[in-house]
Structure formats: C-alpha cells, structure tokens
C-alpha cells in the first residue's frame, strides 16, 4: 500500500539523506548489535526501527515483538501506539483501530495515537469520526511540538516536520472532500516525525564516535 510514503517528491531527498546517514552510522558502529537491542527494551527499539522505516521494513517481526511486549506490559512506553502503527502499515486497519483505542485508554493525550486512529477509521469507512480523530491529534501535536519534543532538544531544526504538520492541518480543514489528501498528508506527517526522531536518536552517537575516531 506504500503507507507513510505517499507524499510526492518532496520527501524523497530527505529520505535519501537519512539512508546515507544510517549507512554512515553502521560504518562507525561495526557489525555487532548495540546494547540498546538487548532485552525487552531491545525488542522495543528493534520494532520501532522497523516501523519507522519508509521502505523495506520487516513489519511482521516488529509486530511479533510488540505483541509480546504489550501482552506482558501494555503500558511499556508507547508500545500500544507503535503496534497500532505497525498494523496500519500492514493494512490491518481493524487491528490498528482496536489497539489504538487501548493506547488512548492508557494516554488520552497521545497525539500520534489519535492521528493513527483517525487514519484507521477513515480506512474502515468511519469518515466523520476519523476526521474528528485526526483533527484532535493534529491539535495536540501542534501544542506539544516545541523546540523540545519527545525528549529531544533542538527538535525539527530544519522545519521539515512543521511543514508536514501544516499540510496535514490544511487537508483536514478542507474536510472529507479532500479524503485522499488527508491520507497522504497524515501519513507523510507521521513519517517525517519518524525520520526526525531517528535522526535525533543517532546524531549525537555518530558525532561522539567520529570524535573518538579522530582522537585515535
């Protein structure tokens, strides 16, 4: 279905940049798995990496890991929301709808869960509720997304996520006659958030490793 990747040519140079950055990370860190891929947290991180990939993700493995986590501890970080995103990308919209309701029962202010829930509702034909859910999620995201967001300082320095947010807001404001654009802009917004979060997680690690290499 190509979900999260349906935004036109605008996101492709960015995706290539992130891919090159990822290859650079791997060249610095070697072939062994990092410590943050061990235990329950490791399964979560591995699943999060797969769900965030714009293309070529192993979603089946991610879903298996996340289903195991939420069975043991449904409040572990944002595992329910992440699982909902994995189901959505696999076109399992009913499963996504059900698990995202659980995510919002845990945290009613989870802006990502609201947006994913709305997209799932639209896919299931519950159009008005879906649009309302997306609008609510966008409102929460607009309030939450400051210079520090999701635990990262200096969030979205280049304004790429904010640009995607404005597009999603515009499409949602236009209403259900723009349903296809709501899908495109909503999925693109979620992917831009994934891209930025991945970059934020890895940039400091790469800079530190590069400095260590220079020191030697």
HELIX and SHEET records of a PDB file:
HELIX    1   1 UNK A    9  UNK A   11  5                                   3    
HELIX    2   2 UNK A   12  UNK A   29  1                                  18    
HELIX    3   3 UNK A   35  UNK A   37  5                                   3    
HELIX    4   4 UNK A   39  UNK A   52  1                                  14    
HELIX    5   5 UNK A   59  UNK A   72  1                                  14    
HELIX    6   6 UNK A   79  UNK A   89  1                                  11    
HELIX    7   7 UNK A   93  UNK A  106  1                                  14    
HELIX    8   8 UNK A  111  UNK A  123  1                                  13    
HELIX    9   9 UNK A  127  UNK A  144  1                                  18    
HELIX   10  10 UNK A  160  UNK A  174  1                                  15    
HELIX   11  11 UNK A  176  UNK A  178  5                                   3    
HELIX   12  12 UNK A  179  UNK A  215  1                                  37    
END                                                                             
